[in-house]
Amino acid sequence: MNRVSVDTAGRPPSVDALARELSLRHSLPHALLVDFARRAIANSTTNKKSSAAELADQLAIEFSQSLLRDVINATGVLLHTNLGRAPMAMQTSNRASNLELNMSTGERGSRQSTVGKLLALLCGAESAIVVNNNAAAVLLVVAALANSRDVAVSRGESVEIGGNFRIPEVTEQSGARLVDVGTTNRTRLRDYKKAIDKRGNDIALVLKVHPSNYRVSGFVEETPVRELATLPVPVAVDIGSGLIDNTCPWLESRAPSWLSNEPAARQSINDGAALVMFSGDKLFGGPQCGVIVGRADLIEACAQHPLARALRPGSTTMLAMQSLAMSYLGRTATKEIAFWKMATIATADLQSRAEQIIATAKVGEVCALDSIPGAGSAPGATIDSFGVVIEGDHLTNLRMNETPIIARVKDNKTFLDLRTVQPDDDEIVIRALQRLAK
Ligand SMILES: *Cc1c(COP(=O)(O)O)cnc(C)c1O
């Protein structure tokens, strides 16, 4: 890479000259290059042009790399939080859509009604709405159904899920009071009954939360939805991961064993949950959003709450959810939903792809691997997989590939798990490996 030549030795370079220099190497808007040039000149330790130029170059490179773009997920984590959870292609066009137009009457319609109907049908519920994410779903449910009242939550489920989604804080933000029930390891139905009957409590809702990203074992007991449903207040269940039905009727084979402990929307509704909340971009395989399914009157209360407007998704999200729901209902999920494709691809196929890759790239070895669902889904579960292992740590090099490849390193070996790599991308992987071998 050629550097800025020093034409006025000793004097600090002009911002404009430096920005113009940068434009020879970086195809970024001029305003950005001016910003990098300015910051580089202000921060360069010596007054030499070359050091400011190097710093500006560095800023431009780092910025270019930070731009959102496609990457190849070779980590073996199917729903990788850093990689946007469920991968999916978004359909877009420049045309308008009938997002809020009732096509029968020509009058104002609801963006929620059709997608809501499809999601409700999928989950065996009366009604459904979509919001921006599952955190928003929980916030809205508690705000709409328990504002200025009490929400009963088991001490074992008063959890933090990734970053700053913490049940006590979400409840507080919704304007409800949290009533802790039972103990950290065991909470029984009679603990809930006691909380509801206790004078001074005004419990509007029982909130059950799936502790997605960890597992407690040993002397533990939780109260199942089936029992909670006998209580005189509605039960809202945050199942988190968005498995629609634990029998997975959209698969040709039986439900995979790694999903066996995962709560599902349809079964929770069957067991008597008044509402179920889940993420759209975890096991559902969709865009970032949250779904609330359940009793029509309670869904309506959520939809009418002022927060619903602030939490509503746009047309691209609604369109994606519509086509996903159609894929599930039409039993075409394993052909059309990227998540289910990678979750169900045969291990033998992964092995032969790995063999093909190393035969062509002439580097690395085939190895058996354990993929994981990720995003807090099915904690502790693994999915058999195959991939390629190469001696040494090549993470940075692979990340700098034209289409970045995100791999994982252990014991100074680099592993590329093929379960999370789309077969069409094997060519890119081969070329990247050939480059490494040089
Ligand atoms: C993932 C998860 C959330 C947060 O969902 P987002 O869609 O990321 O807002 C909340 N609750 C549970 C149980 C989860 O697993």
The ligand as an SDF file (V2000), in Angstrom:
LIG
                    3D

 15 15  0  0  0  0  0  0  0  0999 V2000
  -33.7710  -14.5150   24.1150 C   0  0  0  0  0  0  0  0  0  0  0  0
  -34.7260  -14.3620   25.2090 C   0  0  0  0  0  0  0  0  0  0  0  0
  -35.2750  -13.1140   25.5190 C   0  0  0  0  0  0  0  0  0  0  0  0
  -34.8830  -11.8820   24.7700 C   0  0  0  0  0  0  0  0  0  0  0  0
  -35.3860  -11.9390   23.4790 O   0  0  0  0  0  0  0  0  0  0  0  0
  -34.9780  -10.8290   22.3810 P   0  0  0  0  0  0  0  0  0  0  0  0
  -35.7300  -11.2500   21.1760 O   0  0  0  0  0  0  0  0  0  0  0  0
  -33.5050  -10.8700   22.2490 O   0  0  0  0  0  0  0  0  0  0  0  0
  -35.4480   -9.5050   22.9190 O   0  0  0  0  0  0  0  0  0  0  0  0
  -36.1820  -13.0420   26.5270 C   0  0  0  0  0  0  0  0  0  0  0  0
  -36.5400  -14.1310   27.2380 N   0  0  0  0  0  0  0  0  0  0  0  0
  -36.0360  -15.3450   26.9870 C   0  0  0  0  0  0  0  0  0  0  0  0
  -36.4660  -16.5130   27.8240 C   0  0  0  0  0  0  0  0  0  0  0  0
  -35.1110  -15.5070   25.9570 C   0  0  0  0  0  0  0  0  0  0  0  0
  -34.6010  -16.7170   25.7040 O   0  0  0  0  0  0  0  0  0  0  0  0
  1  2  1  0
  2  3  1  0
  2 14  2  0
  3  4  1  0
  3 10  2  0
  4  5  1  0
  5  6  1  0
  6  7  2  0
  6  8  1  0
  6  9  1  0
 10 11  1  0
 11 12  2  0
 12 13  1  0
 12 14  1  0
 14 15  1  0
M  END
$$$$
